[in-house]
Amino acid sequence: MNAHPHPHRAAATATTTTAAATTAVAAAAQQLRDSGELPEYVTQDAVVVVPGIMGSTLYDTTTGKDVWGIGGISWLLKAWTTPSGLKSLAMTEDELAGKTGRIKATGLLKHSAWTPYLAGSEPYTDLVETVRSSVADPAAVWEFAYDWRLPVAANGRLLADAARRHLTEWRRHPAHARARRHRADQREGRLVFVAHSMGGLVTRAALDPAHDSDLHTDTRGVITLGTPFQGSVKAAVILGTGRGAPVPLPHRKLRSICATMPGLHDLLPQYRSLRAGGDVRHLTPSDIAAIGGSAELARDAARFHHGQRNISLPDHRSVVGVNQPTWQNLTVTDGRVEAHYDGARSNSDGTLIRDRHDRLRYFRVHGDGTVYKESAVLTTAVTHLPLQHGDVAKARTALDAVTEILREDIHGGPPQGEAGCGLTAPDFVEAGQTWKIQLSDVDSLSGLTCRITDLDNPGPAPQLALTWEDGIATAKAAVPAPGLYRIEVHTADGFGITQLVMAAEPGQPLAEAEA
């Protein structure tokens, strides 16, 4: 595995270096291909890259306008902070009835984007370039863009068809035959899925034998990056936004869009997550309706997940973000959601762990800030990395893991809980106002750096002063103008943890609370 970047490099320089290194490796591999040779490590397999929620750019065919992921930072600011922004993303009655086609997915996200609660979405450019460096020809890679608003089941069917077409076309490609001759095992190429977040759920749905009975056999492996197989408490928090308390307009807008979005309901927790009456139970459709979601969509999501339990993922390897404070449980009071960073855990017989007074015990497991660790794991083949959810498909350490798995090496990753740190910061701030960045699981400030980069004007950024506050490493931060910013933290052991923050004009009004 490549050496980690030195923790004292400037944040902007480290990010640029990662992207440049990825591009350089891909370019070197392509030069060999162009000369008629193949790098010794390339695979003869076809690869499908499947992004997560908000990870595909969307286009409205009725208005002729891009509605997500194409515009720059000024577009993002306007979209999230004006009342009319992003209205096209709301599901129509026809779409809820299954009449789709109004919104078309046009590609994978190629620019940093921001969404309340999700702390930003990073582009998939580096991931795609990394995959291309390990295949025999760029034609072996397919970028599967999809309308992430729709049910995972519907996108799974589309992915099954697209993957079959891609594999068929790749096996007919001249480079496929050349790659087979080059390998020690000269077998026919098969499929490898590289899927981020919701993309892992879409991939599992695609492997349902009801769609293509041979697709499972024709799949060599599945790599998932931060996939919430058991759901995420954040999905419930999004649906309950604004109940009982005023919230920033972007958060209210997201809740309005998601209230009838099947894709978001498919991300609801499927494990016992609701604390009630001294116990912890599953969320019910009526619970979801009470917090502002759709009981019907919640019921459909539960049925879908139940039907997915018997679908295995061939040679599944997970890359899982750890060490980041992550919501695991929630309570609901009069329709108001309160999320908790700890959760109940089960004994081997399925009963919940209790103390000697028969009270439930709660444990902080952490995760990637969106998906808690155990929700992202299906098998024991896991690489744990101290990364936030948006960065688990972009960080150099994650890309190294993907590379080694693609080249049929097993990557174990660093020991869980012994690397990096946790990062907690607001996702939405006002320009000119001071706010805090907190770094958990830190024993010393030595070798620890924290910087903020303006994505509109990237360049060397000054290091923020870190101090101890109630036993937590803390930095006070402020940004001078509205825009999109990246927090970058580097630890003494060489890991980088990032998060995106949106800054709006001072005095941004709060949306009124719902009853």
Summary of the structure (lengths in Angstrom):
residues: 515
radius of gyration: 22.4
end to end distance: 53.4
largest distance: 71.8
contacts: 1830
relative contact order: 0.15
helix: 29%
strand: 25%
